[in-house]
């Protein structure tokens, strides 16, 4: 099957990582010693500046797909460019019904065609259950490796059917490492590596030569001319103080020193290895371990007669060559965005020439592993296409990037352009968002050139505020009325409520939600049947005043330090909003109800020491779920301030309160709170609103192939799809607060009496599902009425003064009423 032009980005990444045709001949510097602990920073990467035409899309690649049968994983491959046939060694696993029986490995060799079809190779050798990690066709012979445990054999079958076998382990001095067959070069030399040793065999599997490397080999990559380049550790040095924060992404020795890598060319004619040249310690140039399949750093590849290397960067694939000073000069040749490829989706396997590269891609929705042969495509002019520009001030998730790439591929002649404002943020001022302010300024001047804006979930952010205040958004109501999937019936009520104006317009949508609410025991709260309820501030204070002496309203309640955050959570993120009247521009913080609330707050522990001495949860760690569960079930903690970021988090209510004794009452007066993941807005100035809506609706939906979902979907149908994947899950919720789960219901106990300790069994029953759907459907309040941070700051400042003894509840309420009242009048 054919990937369209705009899929070229994926291909570009692949091509960039593949080996080059030949190494560029430059004057060689002296190679580093095997141990260069005292080495300084080493060579650098110099990025070449190039004149860019803003109307021209460059670095575009397109590709042909090869698909393995479903459930198979690629182990080794050989591609014949002349016939287009890719021969792949692949594996899948058969799991027995009895968990005590062994898992069976099924090894097969398949023939893959560029139209996506595949078949088992009927003439393949019988390898049994042995792992085949290498195979290659050369002239009149077929070569492959077989691995069993820690042993490796290499096989050769001639055209007349005779077979030759060798065990290369005896050719290595160090038996600690299991040999790995890396590749076969143009002369038929088979390259085998283990640790810091390299061995060459001829095309009859006879020993040719042994090469000592300066350090452990990282990878061997073939150039298009059939020669090989070896990447290996060439030394180590101490971590600099400024590098300690980034040690997760650094290749380190066991004793914590930085590994330095180098590259050397293996001469295919003589079998000798040239001098190693140290690679720059740039994050994108660190050689990846595990033959390119694992680790956190990029693999370098020989690329063409005009490059020494190519490698992957943050925004594409770069070519690089050594200059006269010993540094690398780099230039982007494969643009991920322009080729509609999602970063991280594709792994480079081989470079066949400067314009042809092979990548391993993500599995298809049907579970087929995907290989893609990418080829360099012509540049494209944006003026000859329809463009949709997305301006964003927040991170665009991998899922969203994939949807945008898919949209481009399925819409020839259309190009979605991402305009990222995050680079304008000043990292030294984390409380500000300079990128959002810049976009807001451009929007106010009509110079943003955006069709869609993706911002954070608050309506008072700079860019969203300008859009709402100036009516720059397009009402989505007509689109919702006509769309078969993204419509009022299928969207959760929380989403519609969040983005609705007083006039009933819908100014945006989101792709995901999280839910905040208060949950308690039905016995403690005195509610009737049902798991959903609502209450007022007076109801909550009545409960607080009626609790026995050994019980408190909720966990973590005290003043001082971070305690103020817990106090605010009693009313919810928008709790102060119940005292604000946006229609009249007034507030009611001087009401008897608010004074009563302040009186309650003053009765709480004043600081963390007082809290730890007197509160039932004072001696518990805040993350001690087991300890808090015991207090919820005993009634010593009346309310759980509950946060549900994902579908999988809802069973927590069963953990804390049991299967039947829980009730979500929401925050007093304001109800259950919903928080959007991102706000996606369609601007009124968009010249292609129907096309932009199609894209926006796609960003809101889950992909059918999405696996574990870490959020709550915006659509009810997507919620049901997530539940379909979880319907067989069974969770044991033990009385001590611990839990375990089974992915297959047949493996789980049928009854709680079969559990190893007292507890209950949780399943997503129809009743529980309906309760959760109702909870999400009824959550949320309009974002346009969100409590501004300045109002929250005023309230918390005055309450802190009251709890410190500076004023009384009545005086505090009066001061808040005055200050917030002035602010409301000025901004009404």
C-alpha angles and dihedrals in degrees: 000000000000125000112213126244094265090059086069093104091071090050092047092057090050094048093049093057097049124099119270132241096250141338116268110243112237132149106284120233121220109282118242120256118257090254113040102159090148094054116130123225092302127208123350136219116244114198113215115228116226134190107254129203108213089209094054126084110204136176093048121162132182130193153199118233127229114193127201117213113274117285093014122125124209116246105162137354147185123198124203105206092193096058097024091229117140116201111205134187106215140175139204132176132231115209117209124232089236108066090210092062118089123262112250120226115214112203120193139167112221135191111223125198127206090242089068096257123127141186137181113263103245093196095052119126119259105254097167112203093332116125114247108205100163135038134160142167117223122175105299099351140077120212130195141159129227125201126196114176106308097342127094130194128185119213134199124191119189126211090263091056100253114141132213122194132190136177106217094192092093091061092065125078097207112064094187093088125062109230119248126203105229105180147308118251130217094274092054094256110151112217116212124180136190124172108313095344133091127194130193123209125186125236090273090056092251119144114262110167147338123225127195113216124209090241144345113324116246101186145328117223129190121230119221089255090059098253119124135233119207122212116198144151110274101181146319141242139188120278112257117234092248091053098058094088090059100047092117088070097040125095103239138184120236090263092053103259124136116259115226118212133207140182132224134177120239110216107229093205101049100022091228125136121233126221119297116241117204114243122226115264092237111139092240093052101053111116114245120234127228097049092297096305102099142021133068103270135077127261116232120221134195103246119182143328089280099049136059094201145357124204142169121263132181095277105025148320120312133202117217139185135185113255129206092272095057094254127119121246112206136195131180113248102162118048113201096200095045090051094047094239123144114232112251096019097100133052120201115237107170142356112216096179139332090286103036129065137161122224137181108230137192119289118266123247087264092057097256118146110236131217119185128198105208126200130191112259134200122276117261130218116224091210087067093053140060108253133200116193121206114198112197135181095183134059116284106223123230088249091056092046089052092051091050091049090049090049091054092048093051094045110060111199093027126099127189111208123200116215108194118202096178094093087068091064114108108227090205091064103049093166091061129067108210092173091058090047092051092050090047090053092049091047091051089053094043091241102113094093090206129146097185129025122202112195140156124287099265123093093210095062111119099253096040091045092056091047093052098040093050097038092240094148126093115235107247095202096101091051093048090051091055104036116099094210111020100054141119094272094052101038116085113254088239090065094048091046093051094054101037123112126211088262092055097254121142109225100179148347137222135220097220146011142209122204129221122189146139117257128187144162116284089224093052095044094042094227126152129237121323135058099248127067142144136224146179135241089261091053091053093048091047088056093047092052093047098053119113119252096262094053135076134194098249141344124281098018113160140108126250130053112012093344091098089068091058092049092054090049089065088072097034131244090297096032096121087058092079086072094051124084107198094182095059097027093235137118136211107211090132091065120121089242093058091045088052089052091051090050089054092049092053089057093061124095109288098218142002094271091055089045093052091049099048113019119089089230095040095107095045126096110245090241095049098116093172094054094047091047090060090052093048092051093047092049095242089119108045100188136034114212092217129199119190111189095165143023088253092060097064094083086069088086089063090049092054103036108014129248099297110017100073130099129180107219097171124214116318111275095345099063127206114350125227122199119198120223095218134349113233115195133185111214123227091232094062109126093204104042096160092052092043090052090052089056094043092050089050091053089054095052126078117242112247089233095053108126123196106012114212095190140049109262120237092228126069091218091055090049088055090049090054090050090051088062090049100041093102094049115111120190126198109212108194124207090243090062097255123119146186132191142210121213091205117055090210090064094051127088112269094218136026088242088070093060119110090236135015115293147101135268119239124207129166095257123185091251095051091046092052091049092052092045089052091047092054093040092055098041131101141044130227112290089216086070095050113139108256116238091239090060092048090050092053093050096046092045093055095042090051089053090051094050088049088060097253095121144006126253090256094050092044091052091050093050092049090048091053098045097042090041091057091048092049092050092050093050101036 
